[in-house]
Amino acid sequence: MMRCLPKSVCDTLLFSFRAPDHMHDYTPPNTCSTPSECLPLSQWNETMECGSELAVDTMKKELKSRAILADCSTRMRSIVSFYFCYLLCLCLGIACVVFVSIWNSQWRGGFAWDGSALQFNWHPVLMVTGLVVLYGNGAVLYRIPLTWGQNKLPWKLLHAGVMLLALLCSILGLCAVFDFHHTNSTPNLYSLHSWIGICTTALFTTQWVMGLAGFLLPCSPMSFRKLLKPAHVWMGGCILILSIVSCISGINEKLFFALKGTTNGTMPYGNLPPEALVANSLGVLIVAFGLVVLMILSNQKWQRPEPRSEDLGYSPLLQDDS
């Protein structure tokens, strides 16, 4: 679509292109018939010829289309970045479970539930699987863009179910180590690792119960949910950090106890035997997994969009979008 300029402007442009150099200081006559013709471009919709209103509308539509395309491109890049990080999170989580299982099955003798050292081997496997891997994946569940345009209730139930499974694994892991200590007359809760671990599990239990009461029970008031949500999110990140610290300290403590080098026929930890390499690699994987999860949780662009004000009207019980 051709965009036409006022005749006075066209005369000026034609003269400046065609006139000799010594005549460029010539001022063409003012052909504005009214003051409005000499106003800026914002007033041209009143004075332009050749369908100028249509030209302005076309320009506005083009600018709006460009803005929409730019916004779509930005959102697409953000979604692709999220799924890349989410895939990395899944791979690191699987690697953590594989490494802790290989470590305790190949170098620690396997698994049993008879009060022997083989029963203790369940403790690191269940704690890493529950407190770290399942917990981290449950925490980022709401950030998946696929869930944003759907009813939130199924994802609430899935989130609560994954967290409950993580909590059960953690409690079972504690039962394994306490029963082993009781059978072998070993004192409980004397190390810093045990203190951090028991506090983390207690906070996790409290977090799950409060989440159930605040976000799933239909009798919980909306004001309580709004008050609980920031604390729930903040405490979730703190529990993940404490879980990572607990697992790292537990791996290090186990290696110091197991790799003495003189009393049990193993190579000392200081010589970095293969078992130490696998266990240290497990610790690095746990830290990497936690960093990826925390990055996903801290990115504002990947937060689930809040419902619009017009969508906050009446909805059946257990189907709200809070």
N, C-alpha and C positions, 0 to 999 in steps of 0.2 A: 504494500500500500504506500503510495507516494504521500509524503508529508510536505504540504505547501507552506512557505513563509509569506509574511505580508509583503505587498508590492514594494513598499519603501525600502525594506531590507534587501529585496532582490535587486532593486536599482543600485543600491550602494555596493553590493557584492560585484555586480557586472561592471560597474565603473572602475572599481579597484583592480579588477583583472585586466581590463582593456585599456585603461588610460596610460599615457606615458608617465615616466618617473617624475617629470617636473610638474605634473598636474595632480599628484596624489594628495596634495593638501587641499584639493577642491572639495567643498562641502556640498553634497547634493541637496536639493530643496526638500524641506519637510513636507511630506505628502499626507501626514496624519490629519484626517478630517476631524477627529475628536481626540480628546486627551487619552481616552482608553486605548487608542491604537498605539500609543507610545509607551505603554506600560510593559513590565517584564513578561517573560514567557508564561507566567501563571495566569495572565489575562488573555492569552491568545485564543482561548476557546470562545471569546466573544468577538474577535476581529479577524481570525484567520479565514481564508477562503478555501475552496476546493475540499469541502467536507472535513474541516479541521476537528470537529467534535469526535468524529469517527476515528481520526488519527490518534487523538489523546486516549480514547478508550482502548484502542489497539495497543498503544504503548503501555498502558496500565496492565492489560492482560498479559503482555509479554513479561513485564517485571514480576508480576505475581507468579507466572509459570516458572520463571528462573528461580524465584525464592523457594517454591515448592520443590523443584528439582534439587536445589542445594540442600534443603532440609532432608529430603529422602536419601541423598548421597551420604550425608553425615550420619543419619540413623543406620544406614546399611553398614558403614564402616564400624560403627559402634557394636552392632550385632555380630559382625564377623569377628571382631576382637574379643567379644565375650565368649563366643563358642570356641575360639582358639584357647582361651584361658580355661574354659570349662573342660575341654578335652584334655588339656595338660593336667588339670586337677584330677580327673578320673584316672589317667595313666599313672600319676604319682601315687594315688591311693592304692591302686592295684599293686604297684611295685612295693609299697610298704608292707602290704599283707604277704606278698610272696617272700620278701626278704626275711621278715620275722618268722615265717613258717619254716623256711629253709634253715635258718640259724638254729632253731630249737629242735628240728627233726634230725638234721645231719650232724651237728656238733654237740647238742645237749642230750641226744639219745632218744628223742621221740616224746610221746604223750601217754599219760595214764591218769587214773583217778583212784590211787591207792595210798596216798599219803607219802609217796616217795618223791625223789627229785623230778621224776617224770611228770608228776602232777603240777609241780611248780612251773613247768614249761608252758602250761596253759595260760599262766598269768600274763606274760608279755604279749602273747598272741591275741588274747581277748582284749587287753587294754589298748593295744595299738589299733586293733580292728574297731573297737567300740568308741573309745574316747577321742580318737583322732580321725580315722577314715570315715566311719559312718556319721559321726558328729559333723565333720566338715562338709560332707556332701548334703546332709540334711540342712545345714545352715544356708547353703547357696541355692536351695531349691526354689525359693521365691524369686531369685534373680534371673531365672531362665525366661527369655522373652516369649517362648511358646505358651507360658502360663498367664501372660498379662491380660489377654483379651477373653479369658474364660472365667467361669464361676470359681471363686476362690475356695469354696468349701472342700472340694476333693483334694486340692493341694494342701489345705490345712491338715486334713486327715493324713495325707501322705507324709507331710512334715512331722506331725506328731508320731506317726508310726515308725518312721526312720529313727527319730530321736529316742523312742521307747526301746527299739531294738538295740541302739547304741548303749542305752542305760542298762539294759539287761546283760549285755556283754560285759560291761564294766563291773557290775555287781557279781557276776559269775567269776570274773577274773580275780576280784577281791576274795571271794569264797575259796578259790583255789589256793591262794597264797596263805590265807589265815589257817585253813585246814592243814596245809603242809607245815606251817610253823607250829601248830598245836601238836601234830603227830611227832615232830622231831624236837619238841621242847625248845623252840626258838622264840625269843621275845618278839613281840609285835610293836610296830609304830615307834621305833627308836631312831630311825634315820630321817634325814631331811626329805628324801625321796618319798618315804611313806607318809609323812605329814602332808606334803603337797598333794600326793595322790588321793588321800582320804578326804581332804578339803575339796578337791576338784570334784570328786564323786558326790559329795554332799551338796555342793552348789548346783551340780547338774540335776540332782534329784529335786531340789527346791525349784529350779528353773522349769523343769518339766511339769511339776504339779501346778505352779502358778500359771504357766501357759495353758494348761488344760482348763483351769478354773476361769481364766480371764478371756480366752479366745474361742473355746469350744462349747462351754456350757451356755445354753440359751438364756439362762437367768442372769448372767453377768451384765451389769449396766454398761452402756456405751462410754460413759464418763470414766469408768474404771479401766476399760480397754485403752482409751486414749492416754490415761495416766501410766498404764503398765507398759505400753509398747516401747517407748524409748529405753526404759530400764531393761526390758526383755532383750532388746537388740544389743545394748551395751554389755550386759552380763553374758550374752552368748559369745561375744568376742573375747571377753576375759576368760571364760571357761576354756575356749579353744587354746589360748595362750598357756594357761595353766596345764592343760593336758599335754601340750608339747614339752613344756619344762619337765613335767613329771616323767614322761617317757624317756627323754634324753638322760635325765639323772638316773633312771632305773637301768638303762642300757649300760651306762658307765659303771654303775655300782656292780652290776652282774659280772661285767668283764673283770673288774678288780678282784672279785671273789673267786671267779672260775679260773682265770689265767694266772695262777700263782707261780708256775714254772718249777717249783722245787718240791712241793708236797703232793701234788696230784698228777704228776707226769705230763703236764702241758707246758707249752712254750710260754714264757712270761709275756705279759701284755706289752711290755716295753719293746719287745722284738717284733711286734705287729704281725702275729701269725694270721693265717687265712681267716680263722674265726673272728679275729679282731677287725679285719678288713670288712667282712660282711656286716658285722654289728655296727661299726662306724658308718658304713655306707647306709645302713638302715636309719641311723640318726640323721644323716644329711638329707635323706629322702623325706623324713618326717618334717624337718625344718622347711624344706622346699614346698612340701604340700601345704603346710600352715601358711607360708607366705603367699602362695597363690590364692588360697581361700580368703585370707585377710584382704588381699588386693581386690578380689571380686566384691567383698562386702563393703569396702570403703569407697568404691567408685560410684559417685552419685548418678552417673548416666545409666547405670545398670540396676537402679532401684525400681521396684515395681511401682508404676504410676499410681498416684492416689486417685480415688474415685472423685468424679466431679460433684459439685454441690447439688445438682439436680438429680443425681443418682442416689443420694443419701436419704431418700424418702422411705416409705414403708416397704419392708421386705419380710418374707416369712422367717421364722426362727431357724437358726443355723444356716442362713443363706445370705447374711450380710457380708459386706466387702471390707470389714474392718481388719 
